[in-house]
């Protein structure tokens, strides 16, 4: 879950926290987590492009895998809606609630229109 909210920065020292998403899974899901809560913003495309550029500096990234990133972004968004529902008592879930869920419906409709 490598995103800004999970970085502890102290001067020039950066520490990563929150490893609950670690484990065996699809590598392209790793592209979805850093843009959580920004996937609906105009800069999301640039953020993913930067991620893929950085990934390719270390490993090959087949085009077929890259083409699946929108699917994993959508999956991540749906999992966050599920998290809101299962953590409804938290301040974060209360602050996100219905607007986030409604925004997710819009993103799902756009995704399905694009890929169906």
N, CA, C and O atoms as a MOPAC input file, in Angstrom:
PM7 MOZYME 1SCF
protein

 N      0.84700 1    -1.18000 1     0.00000 1
 C      0.00000 1     0.00000 1     0.00000 1
 C      0.89000 1     1.24100 1     0.00000 1
 O      0.75700 1     2.11800 1     0.85300 1
 N      1.79300 1     1.29700 1    -0.96500 1
 C      2.77600 1     2.37100 1    -1.01800 1
 C      2.14300 1     3.62900 1    -1.60300 1
 O      2.06300 1     3.80700 1    -2.81900 1
 N      1.69700 1     4.49700 1    -0.69000 1
 C      1.13700 1     5.78900 1    -1.07400 1
 C      1.56400 1     6.80600 1    -0.03000 1
 O      2.05600 1     6.43400 1     1.03500 1
 N      1.38200 1     8.08000 1    -0.32500 1
 C      1.91400 1     9.13300 1     0.54100 1
 C      1.45200 1     9.01700 1     1.98500 1
 O      2.22100 1     9.30000 1     2.90300 1
 N      0.20400 1     8.60300 1     2.19900 1
 C     -0.31900 1     8.49900 1     3.56100 1
 C      0.40100 1     7.43200 1     4.38100 1
 O      0.29400 1     7.41800 1     5.60700 1
 N      1.12300 1     6.55300 1     3.72300 1
 C      1.81600 1     5.46900 1     4.41600 1
 C      3.32900 1     5.66300 1     4.44700 1
 O      4.08600 1     4.70100 1     4.57500 1
 N      3.75400 1     6.90000 1     4.33000 1
 C      5.17500 1     7.23300 1     4.44100 1
 C      5.38500 1     8.09900 1     5.67600 1
 O      4.66300 1     9.07200 1     5.89100 1
 N      6.36400 1     7.74600 1     6.47200 1
 C      6.78200 1     8.57900 1     7.59400 1
 C      8.07900 1     9.25500 1     7.17900 1
 O      9.09200 1     8.59500 1     6.95100 1
 N      8.03700 1    10.57100 1     7.08300 1
 C      9.19200 1    11.32800 1     6.60300 1
 C      9.74700 1    12.15500 1     7.75300 1
 O      9.03000 1    12.94100 1     8.37400 1
 N     11.03300 1    11.96700 1     8.02600 1
 C     11.72600 1    12.69700 1     9.07400 1
 C     13.03100 1    13.20700 1     8.48200 1
 O     14.03400 1    12.49400 1     8.44000 1
 N     13.00000 1    14.44400 1     8.03100 1
 C     14.17800 1    14.99100 1     7.36900 1
 C     14.44200 1    14.25300 1     6.07500 1
 O     13.60200 1    14.24500 1     5.17500 1
 N     15.61600 1    13.63000 1     5.97700 1
 C     15.97000 1    12.87200 1     4.77500 1
 C     15.65800 1    11.38300 1     4.91500 1
 O     15.96900 1    10.59500 1     4.02200 1
 N     15.04900 1    11.00200 1     6.02400 1
 C     14.71700 1     9.60300 1     6.27500 1
 C     13.25000 1     9.35300 1     5.94400 1
 O     12.36200 1    10.07700 1     6.39600 1
 N     13.01500 1     8.31700 1     5.15000 1
 C     11.65000 1     7.92900 1     4.79200 1
 C     11.43700 1     6.49100 1     5.23800 1
 O     12.23600 1     5.60600 1     4.92900 1
 N     10.35100 1     6.27000 1     5.96600 1
 C      9.99300 1     4.91500 1     6.40100 1
 C      8.60600 1     4.59300 1     5.86400 1
 O      7.71300 1     5.44000 1     5.85200 1
 N      8.44600 1     3.35600 1     5.42100 1
 C      7.17700 1     2.89500 1     4.86200 1
 C      6.43200 1     2.11300 1     5.93200 1
 O      7.01700 1     1.27200 1     6.61500 1
 N      5.13600 1     2.39200 1     6.07700 1
 C      4.28100 1     1.65100 1     7.00300 1
 C      3.10400 1     1.06000 1     6.23500 1
 O      2.92600 1     1.34800 1     5.05200 1
 N      2.31300 1     0.24900 1     6.89300 1
 C      1.06200 1    -0.31700 1     6.37000 1
 C      1.32600 1    -1.36600 1     5.29400 1
 O      1.30000 1    -1.07300 1     4.09900 1
 N      1.57300 1    -2.56300 1     5.73300 1
 C      1.88000 1    -3.66000 1     4.82500 1
 C      0.73300 1    -4.66200 1     4.71500 1
 O      0.96100 1    -5.81800 1     4.35700 1
 N     -0.49400 1    -4.23900 1     5.01700 1
 C     -1.61200 1    -5.18500 1     4.98500 1
 C     -1.95700 1    -5.65500 1     3.57600 1
 O     -2.62700 1    -6.67600 1     3.42500 1
 N     -1.52400 1    -4.95100 1     2.55700 1
 C     -1.77700 1    -5.38300 1     1.17500 1
 C     -0.65300 1    -6.24900 1     0.61500 1
 O     -0.71500 1    -6.67300 1    -0.53900 1
 N      0.36900 1    -6.51300 1     1.41700 1
 C      1.48900 1    -7.33100 1     0.93900 1
 C      1.08400 1    -8.79600 1     0.84300 1
 O      0.26100 1    -9.28200 1     1.61800 1
 N      1.66000 1    -9.46600 1    -0.09000 1
 C      1.40900 1   -10.89100 1    -0.23300 1
 C      1.45600 1   -11.27800 1    -1.69000 1
 O      1.82600 1   -10.48300 1    -2.55400 1
 N      1.07600 1   -12.50400 1    -1.94500 1
 C      1.04700 1   -12.97700 1    -3.31900 1
 C     -0.14000 1   -12.35700 1    -4.03400 1
 O     -1.23800 1   -12.29000 1    -3.48100 1
 N      0.07200 1   -11.91200 1    -5.23800 1
 C     -1.00700 1   -11.30400 1    -6.00300 1
 C     -0.51100 1   -10.88600 1    -7.37000 1
 O      0.55700 1   -11.29800 1    -7.82200 1
 N     -1.30200 1   -10.06900 1    -8.00500 1
 C     -0.96600 1    -9.58600 1    -9.33700 1
 C     -0.03600 1    -8.38800 1    -9.21300 1
 O     -0.30300 1    -7.46400 1    -8.44400 1
 N      1.05400 1    -8.40600 1    -9.97300 1
 C      2.01200 1    -7.30500 1    -9.91000 1
 C      1.38000 1    -5.97100 1   -10.31500 1
 O      1.75300 1    -4.92900 1    -9.77600 1
 N      0.45600 1    -5.98500 1   -11.23100 1
 C     -0.13900 1    -4.73600 1   -11.69500 1
 C     -1.05700 1    -4.10700 1   -10.64800 1
 O     -1.41000 1    -2.93300 1   -10.76100 1
 N     -1.44200 1    -4.87300 1    -9.64000 1
 C     -2.18900 1    -4.28700 1    -8.52200 1
 C     -1.31600 1    -3.25900 1    -7.80300 1
 O     -1.82100 1    -2.30100 1    -7.21700 1
 N     -0.00300 1    -3.47200 1    -7.85700 1
 C      0.92400 1    -2.51900 1    -7.24500 1
 C      0.85200 1    -1.14500 1    -7.89900 1
 O      1.22700 1    -0.15000 1    -7.27900 1
 N      0.38500 1    -1.07400 1    -9.12000 1
 C      0.21400 1     0.22200 1    -9.78700 1
 C     -1.04000 1     0.92800 1    -9.28900 1
 O     -1.12900 1     2.15500 1    -9.34300 1
 N     -1.99400 1     0.16700 1    -8.81000 1
 C     -3.27200 1     0.74200 1    -8.38300 1
 C     -3.20200 1     1.36500 1    -6.99100 1
 O     -3.85400 1     2.37600 1    -6.73400 1
 N     -2.42400 1     0.77500 1    -6.09900 1
 C     -2.43800 1     1.26800 1    -4.72000 1
 C     -1.88700 1     2.68300 1    -4.54700 1
 O     -2.45000 1     3.44100 1    -3.75700 1
 N     -0.82500 1     3.07700 1    -5.23600 1
 C     -0.32500 1     4.43600 1    -5.00400 1
 C     -1.29000 1     5.53900 1    -5.44000 1
 O     -1.20800 1     6.66200 1    -4.94100 1
 N     -2.18600 1     5.23600 1    -6.34900 1
 C     -3.10600 1     6.29300 1    -6.79100 1
 C     -4.46900 1     6.19300 1    -6.10500 1
 O     -5.42000 1     6.86900 1    -6.50000 1
 N     -4.55800 1     5.34400 1    -5.07600 1
 C     -5.80600 1     5.26700 1    -4.31700 1
 C     -6.21900 1     6.66000 1    -3.86700 1
 O     -5.40300 1     7.43700 1    -3.37200 1
 N     -7.47600 1     6.95600 1    -4.04300 1
 C     -8.09500 1     8.23700 1    -3.70600 1
 C     -7.77900 1     9.33200 1    -4.72700 1
 O     -8.24100 1    10.46400 1    -4.58000 1
 N     -6.99600 1     9.00700 1    -5.76100 1
 C     -6.69000 1     9.96000 1    -6.83000 1
 C     -7.08400 1     9.42300 1    -8.20200 1
 O     -6.91500 1    10.11000 1    -9.21000 1
 N     -7.60500 1     8.20400 1    -8.24600 1
 C     -7.86500 1     7.56700 1    -9.53900 1
 C     -8.88400 1     8.32600 1   -10.38400 1
 O     -8.94700 1     8.12600 1   -11.59800 1
 N     -9.66900 1     9.17700 1    -9.77300 1
 C    -10.65900 1     9.96800 1   -10.50600 1
 C    -10.11700 1    11.34200 1   -10.92100 1
 O    -10.78900 1    12.08700 1   -11.63400 1
 N     -8.92900 1    11.66500 1   -10.48400 1
 C     -8.33400 1    12.97100 1   -10.76800 1
 C     -7.64800 1    12.96900 1   -12.13800 1
 O     -7.21100 1    11.92000 1   -12.61100 1
 N     -7.55400 1    14.13900 1   -12.77400 1
 C     -6.92200 1    14.21900 1   -14.09700 1
 C     -5.47200 1    13.73000 1   -14.12200 1
 O     -5.02100 1    13.21100 1   -15.14300 1
 N     -4.74000 1    13.88500 1   -13.02600 1
 C     -3.32700 1    13.48800 1   -13.01500 1
 C     -3.12800 1    11.98600 1   -12.84300 1
 O     -1.98700 1    11.52600 1   -12.85500 1
 N     -4.19200 1    11.21000 1   -12.68600 1
 C     -4.05600 1     9.75700 1   -12.49000 1
 C     -3.30100 1     9.10900 1   -13.64800 1
 O     -2.46100 1     8.23800 1   -13.42500 1
 N     -3.58700 1     9.51900 1   -14.86200 1
 C     -2.90400 1     8.95300 1   -16.02700 1
 C     -1.40200 1     9.22100 1   -15.96200 1
 O     -0.59900 1     8.33200 1   -16.24500 1
 N     -1.02500 1    10.43900 1   -15.59300 1
 C      0.40100 1    10.77400 1   -15.47000 1
 C      1.06300 1     9.98500 1   -14.34200 1
 O      2.21100 1     9.55900 1   -14.47000 1
 N      0.34500 1     9.79200 1   -13.24700 1
 C      0.89900 1     9.02100 1   -12.13100 1
 C      1.16300 1     7.57500 1   -12.54000 1
 O      2.20200 1     7.00900 1   -12.20100 1
 N      0.23300 1     6.98800 1   -13.25900 1
 C      0.41800 1     5.60800 1   -13.72100 1
 C      1.55500 1     5.53900 1   -14.73100 1
 O      2.34300 1     4.59300 1   -14.71700 1
 N      1.64400 1     6.52200 1   -15.59600 1
 C      2.74400 1     6.55500 1   -16.56800 1
 C      4.09200 1     6.63000 1   -15.85900 1
 O      5.04300 1     5.95700 1   -16.25600 1
 N      4.17400 1     7.43900 1   -14.82100 1
 C      5.41800 1     7.52200 1   -14.04300 1
 C      5.72800 1     6.18900 1   -13.37500 1
 O      6.88300 1     5.76700 1   -13.32100 1
 N      4.68800 1     5.53000 1   -12.86900 1
 C      4.88800 1     4.22300 1   -12.22900 1
 C      5.42100 1     3.21200 1   -13.24000 1
 O      6.37200 1     2.48700 1   -12.94800 1
 N      4.81700 1     3.16100 1   -14.42500 1
 C      5.26100 1     2.18500 1   -15.43200 1
 C      6.67800 1     2.50100 1   -15.91400 1
 O      7.45900 1     1.58800 1   -16.18400 1
 N      7.00700 1     3.77200 1   -16.02300 1
 C      8.36700 1     4.16100 1   -16.41600 1
 C      9.37300 1     3.67200 1   -15.37900 1
 O     10.40700 1     3.10100 1   -15.72800 1
 N      9.06800 1     3.89700 1   -14.11300 1
 C      9.94500 1     3.42700 1   -13.04800 1
 C     10.04500 1     1.91300 1   -13.00000 1
 O     11.12500 1     1.36500 1   -12.78200 1
 N      8.92900 1     1.24200 1   -13.20300 1
 C      8.91200 1    -0.22400 1   -13.20900 1
 C      9.83700 1    -0.75700 1   -14.29500 1
 O     10.60900 1    -1.69000 1   -14.07300 1
 N      9.74500 1    -0.14900 1   -15.47100 1
 C     10.56000 1    -0.60900 1   -16.60900 1
 C     12.05600 1    -0.35400 1   -16.41100 1
 O     12.87900 1    -0.95300 1   -17.10300 1
 N     12.40800 1     0.50600 1   -15.49800 1
 C     13.82800 1     0.70500 1   -15.19600 1
 C     14.41200 1    -0.50900 1   -14.47700 1
 O     15.62600 1    -0.71400 1   -14.46900 1
 N     13.53800 1    -1.30700 1   -13.87900 1
 C     13.98700 1    -2.45900 1   -13.10000 1
 C     13.64900 1    -3.77600 1   -13.79200 1
 O     14.47400 1    -4.69000 1   -13.83400 1
 N     12.44700 1    -3.87100 1   -14.32800 1
 C     11.97600 1    -5.11300 1   -14.95100 1
 C     11.24100 1    -4.81900 1   -16.24700 1
 O     10.79000 1    -3.69800 1   -16.48400 1
 N     11.12900 1    -5.83500 1   -17.07300 1
 C     10.32300 1    -5.73700 1   -18.28100 1
 C      8.85100 1    -5.64100 1   -17.88300 1
 O      8.42300 1    -6.26500 1   -16.91200 1
 N      8.09400 1    -4.87100 1   -18.62300 1
 C      6.65600 1    -4.76700 1   -18.39200 1
 C      5.94600 1    -5.00500 1   -19.71900 1
 O      5.83200 1    -4.09500 1   -20.54000 1
 N      5.47200 1    -6.22400 1   -19.92800 1
 C      4.77700 1    -6.51800 1   -21.18200 1
 C      3.55100 1    -5.62300 1   -21.36500 1
 O      2.86700 1    -5.28300 1   -20.40000 1
 N      3.29100 1    -5.25500 1   -22.59400 1
 C      2.15600 1    -4.38400 1   -22.90200 1
 C      0.84100 1    -5.00000 1   -22.41700 1
 O     -0.04400 1    -4.28500 1   -21.94800 1
 N      0.71400 1    -6.31800 1   -22.52700 1
 C     -0.51300 1    -6.98700 1   -22.07500 1
 C     -0.73500 1    -6.77300 1   -20.57800 1
 O     -1.87100 1    -6.60600 1   -20.13500 1
 N      0.34600 1    -6.77900 1   -19.80300 1
 C      0.22300 1    -6.51800 1   -18.37000 1
 C     -0.15400 1    -5.06100 1   -18.12100 1
 O     -1.03500 1    -4.76700 1   -17.31400 1
 N      0.51800 1    -4.16300 1   -18.81600 1
 C      0.21400 1    -2.73700 1   -18.65100 1
 C     -1.23900 1    -2.44300 1   -19.00400 1
 O     -1.87700 1    -1.60600 1   -18.36400 1
 N     -1.75800 1    -3.11600 1   -20.00300 1
 C     -3.15000 1    -2.90300 1   -20.41400 1
 C     -4.15100 1    -3.28800 1   -19.33100 1
 O     -5.30100 1    -2.85300 1   -19.36900 1
 N     -3.72600 1    -4.09300 1   -18.37400 1
 C     -4.61800 1    -4.51900 1   -17.29100 1
 C     -4.62500 1    -3.56400 1   -16.09800 1
 O     -5.41200 1    -3.75400 1   -15.17100 1
 N     -3.78100 1    -2.56100 1   -16.10100 1
 C     -3.72400 1    -1.64100 1   -14.96200 1
 C     -5.08400 1    -1.01500 1   -14.66300 1
 O     -5.44800 1    -0.94700 1   -13.48900 1
 N     -5.86000 1    -0.55200 1   -15.64800 1
 C     -7.17600 1     0.00200 1   -15.31500 1
 C     -8.08100 1    -0.98800 1   -14.57100 1
 O     -8.88700 1    -0.58700 1   -13.73100 1
 N     -7.94600 1    -2.26400 1   -14.88100 1
 C     -8.73200 1    -3.27800 1   -14.17800 1
 C     -8.34500 1    -3.31900 1   -12.70500 1
 O     -9.21000 1    -3.42900 1   -11.83600 1
 N     -7.05700 1    -3.23100 1   -12.42500 1
 C     -6.61500 1    -3.27600 1   -11.03900 1
 C     -6.91000 1    -1.97800 1   -10.29800 1
 O     -7.13300 1    -1.99600 1    -9.08800 1
 N     -6.91300 1    -0.86400 1   -11.00000 1
 C     -7.33300 1     0.39900 1   -10.38800 1
 C     -8.80100 1     0.28700 1    -9.98100 1
 O     -9.17800 1     0.71400 1    -8.88900 1
 N     -9.61800 1    -0.27700 1   -10.84600 1
 C    -11.03600 1    -0.45000 1   -10.53400 1
 C    -11.21600 1    -1.41900 1    -9.37200 1
 O    -12.02000 1    -1.16800 1    -8.47400 1
 N    -10.47500 1    -2.52000 1    -9.38400 1
 C    -10.53500 1    -3.48400 1    -8.28600 1
 C    -10.17200 1    -2.81300 1    -6.96800 1
 O    -10.86100 1    -2.99500 1    -5.96500 1
 N     -9.10100 1    -2.04600 1    -6.97000 1
 C     -8.66600 1    -1.35200 1    -5.75500 1
 C     -9.75000 1    -0.41100 1    -5.25600 1
 O    -10.02600 1    -0.35200 1    -4.05800 1
 N    -10.35900 1     0.31700 1    -6.16500 1
 C    -11.41900 1     1.25300 1    -5.78000 1
 C    -12.58500 1     0.50100 1    -5.14200 1
 O    -13.12100 1     0.93900 1    -4.12400 1
 N    -12.97800 1    -0.62400 1    -5.73000 1
 C    -14.07400 1    -1.41800 1    -5.17200 1
 C    -13.70200 1    -1.98400 1    -3.80300 1
 O    -14.54900 1    -2.05200 1    -2.91200 1
 N    -12.46100 1    -2.38500 1    -3.63200 1
 C    -12.02500 1    -2.87900 1    -2.32600 1
 C    -12.05400 1    -1.77500 1    -1.27200 1
 O    -12.33400 1    -2.03900 1    -0.10300 1
 N    -11.76700 1    -0.55000 1    -1.67900 1
 C    -11.84600 1     0.56400 1    -0.73600 1
 C    -13.29400 1     0.86200 1    -0.35200 1
 O    -13.56400 1     1.23800 1     0.78900 1
 N    -14.21800 1     0.69900 1    -1.27900 1
 C    -15.64100 1     0.83700 1    -0.93500 1
 C    -16.01800 1    -0.23200 1     0.08800 1
 O    -16.73400 1     0.05100 1     1.04900 1
 N    -15.54200 1    -1.45200 1    -0.11500 1
 C    -15.79700 1    -2.52900 1     0.84900 1
 C    -15.18500 1    -2.18800 1     2.20800 1
 O    -15.78700 1    -2.46100 1     3.24600 1
 N    -13.99100 1    -1.59300 1     2.20300 1
 C    -13.35000 1    -1.19500 1     3.45600 1
 C    -14.20000 1    -0.15600 1     4.17900 1
 O    -14.37500 1    -0.23400 1     5.39500 1
 N    -14.72300 1     0.80600 1     3.44600 1
 C    -15.58600 1     1.82400 1     4.05500 1
 C    -16.77200 1     1.15300 1     4.74100 1
 O    -17.12900 1     1.49900 1     5.86700 1
 N    -17.37900 1     0.18700 1     4.04700 1
 C    -18.53100 1    -0.50800 1     4.61900 1
 C    -18.18900 1    -1.32400 1     5.84700 1
 O    -19.00700 1    -1.43600 1     6.76100 1
 N    -17.00200 1    -1.89300 1     5.88600 1
 C    -16.62500 1    -2.73300 1     7.02900 1
 C    -15.97100 1    -1.94000 1     8.16200 1
 O    -15.71200 1    -2.48500 1     9.23500 1
 N    -15.70700 1    -0.66100 1     7.92500 1
 C    -15.10900 1     0.20300 1     8.94600 1
 C    -15.93000 1     1.48600 1     9.10700 1
 O    -15.38100 1     2.57000 1     9.30300 1
 N    -17.23300 1     1.34200 1     9.02200 1
 C    -18.12900 1     2.50200 1     9.00700 1
 C    -17.98800 1     3.39000 1    10.23700 1
 O    -18.34200 1     4.56800 1    10.18700 1
 N    -17.48000 1     2.85000 1    11.33500 1
 C    -17.35900 1     3.62300 1    12.57100 1
 C    -16.13700 1     4.54100 1    12.57800 1
 O    -16.03100 1     5.40600 1    13.44800 1
 N    -15.22000 1     4.37700 1    11.63800 1
 C    -13.99500 1     5.18500 1    11.64400 1
 C    -14.24300 1     6.56600 1    11.04500 1
 O    -15.14100 1     6.75600 1    10.22500 1
 N    -13.43300 1     7.51300 1    11.47200 1
 C    -13.56300 1     8.87500 1    10.95100 1
 C    -13.32000 1     8.92500 1     9.44500 1
 O    -14.00800 1     9.64900 1     8.72600 1
 N    -12.34000 1     8.15300 1     8.97000 1
 C    -12.04400 1     8.15400 1     7.53500 1
 C    -13.23500 1     7.64400 1     6.73500 1
 O    -13.61700 1     8.24900 1     5.73300 1
 N    -13.81800 1     6.54200 1     7.16900 1
 C    -14.97500 1     5.99400 1     6.45500 1
 C    -16.14100 1     6.97300 1     6.48500 1
 O    -16.83400 1     7.14900 1     5.48300 1
 N    -16.35800 1     7.60500 1     7.62300 1
 C    -17.44700 1     8.58500 1     7.73000 1
 C    -17.20600 1     9.76600 1     6.79200 1
 O    -18.14500 1    10.28400 1     6.18800 1
 N    -15.95500 1    10.18800 1     6.67300 1
 C    -15.65800 1    11.34500 1     5.81900 1
 C    -15.77200 1    11.00700 1     4.33600 1
 O    -16.06000 1    11.88500 1     3.52200 1
 N    -15.55000 1     9.74500 1     3.98000 1
 C    -15.60200 1     9.33400 1     2.57400 1
 C    -17.01600 1     8.92300 1     2.18400 1
 O    -17.59100 1     9.45700 1     1.23500 1
 N    -17.56200 1     7.97900 1     2.91900 1
 C    -18.92400 1     7.50600 1     2.79400 1
 C    -19.57700 1     7.53900 1     1.43000 1
 O    -19.02500 1     7.05700 1     0.44100 1
 N    -20.76300 1     8.12000 1     1.39800 1
 C    -21.60600 1     8.11000 1     0.20700 1
 C    -20.96300 1     8.78800 1    -1.00600 1
 O    -21.03300 1     8.22700 1    -2.09900 1
 N    -20.34000 1     9.96700 1    -0.87300 1
 C    -19.73300 1    10.57100 1    -2.06900 1
 C    -18.68200 1     9.67300 1    -2.73100 1
 O    -18.61100 1     9.60300 1    -3.95800 1
 N    -17.87900 1     8.99400 1    -1.93100 1
 C    -16.86200 1     8.10600 1    -2.49300 1
 C    -17.52100 1     6.93400 1    -3.20700 1
 O    -17.10200 1     6.53700 1    -4.29400 1
 N    -18.55300 1     6.38900 1    -2.58400 1
 C    -19.26400 1     5.26100 1    -3.18300 1
 C    -19.94900 1     5.68400 1    -4.47800 1
 O    -19.89200 1     4.96200 1    -5.47300 1
 N    -20.59200 1     6.83800 1    -4.47200 1
 C    -21.23600 1     7.33200 1    -5.69700 1
 C    -20.19900 1     7.60000 1    -6.78300 1
 O    -20.44100 1     7.31200 1    -7.95500 1
 N    -19.05200 1     8.14700 1    -6.40500 1
 C    -17.98100 1     8.36400 1    -7.37200 1
 C    -17.47800 1     7.05700 1    -7.95500 1
 O    -17.09900 1     6.99000 1    -9.12400 1
 N    -17.48000 1     6.02500 1    -7.13300 1
 C    -17.05900 1     4.70400 1    -7.59400 1
 C    -18.03000 1     4.16300 1    -8.63000 1
 O    -17.61400 1     3.53800 1    -9.60600 1
 N    -19.30500 1     4.39700 1    -8.42700 1
 C    -20.30300 1     3.96300 1    -9.41400 1
 C    -20.01100 1     4.62100 1   -10.75900 1
 O    -20.06200 1     3.96200 1   -11.79800 1
 N    -19.70700 1     5.91200 1   -10.74200 1
 C    -19.37000 1     6.61300 1   -11.98100 1
 C    -18.12700 1     6.04200 1   -12.64700 1
 O    -18.09500 1     5.87300 1   -13.86600 1
 N    -17.10600 1     5.74500 1   -11.85500 1
 C    -15.88700 1     5.15100 1   -12.41000 1
 C    -16.16200 1     3.76300 1   -12.97800 1
 O    -15.61100 1     3.39400 1   -14.01600 1
 N    -17.00900 1     2.99500 1   -12.30300 1
 C    -17.37900 1     1.65900 1   -12.80800 1
 C    -18.10700 1     1.76700 1   -14.14400 1
 O    -17.83800 1     1.00200 1   -15.07000 1
 N    -19.02400 1     2.71800 1   -14.23600 1
 C    -19.75600 1     2.90000 1   -15.49600 1
 C    -18.80100 1     3.27000 1   -16.62200 1
 O    -18.91500 1     2.74400 1   -17.73000 1
 N    -17.86400 1     4.16900 1   -16.35000 1
 C    -16.88500 1     4.56200 1   -17.37400 1
 C    -15.99900 1     3.38000 1   -17.76000 1
 O    -15.70400 1     3.17900 1   -18.93900 1
 N    -15.58000 1     2.60700 1   -16.77400 1
 C    -14.74000 1     1.43000 1   -17.02900 1
 C    -15.48900 1     0.42800 1   -17.90100 1
 O    -14.95400 1    -0.05400 1   -18.89900 1
 N    -16.71700 1     0.12000 1   -17.52500 1
 C    -17.49900 1    -0.86200 1   -18.28200 1
 C    -17.80000 1    -0.36900 1   -19.69500 1
 O    -17.81300 1    -1.16000 1   -20.63800 1
 N    -18.04000 1     0.92200 1   -19.84500 1
 C    -18.28700 1     1.47600 1   -21.18200 1
 C    -17.04500 1     1.36700 1   -22.06400 1
 O    -17.13900 1     1.09500 1   -23.26100 1
 N    -15.88700 1     1.58400 1   -21.45600 1
 C    -14.63800 1     1.55300 1   -22.21300 1
 C    -14.22900 1     0.13700 1   -22.60800 1
 O    -13.68300 1    -0.07400 1   -23.69100 1
 N    -14.48700 1    -0.82000 1   -21.74300 1
 C    -13.97000 1    -2.16600 1   -21.95800 1
 C    -15.02300 1    -3.20500 1   -22.31900 1
 O    -14.71400 1    -4.39500 1   -22.39100 1
 N    -16.24900 1    -2.78200 1   -22.54300 1
 C    -17.26700 1    -3.78500 1   -22.90000 1
 C    -17.55700 1    -3.77600 1   -24.38600 1
 O    -18.38500 1    -4.55400 1   -24.85900 1

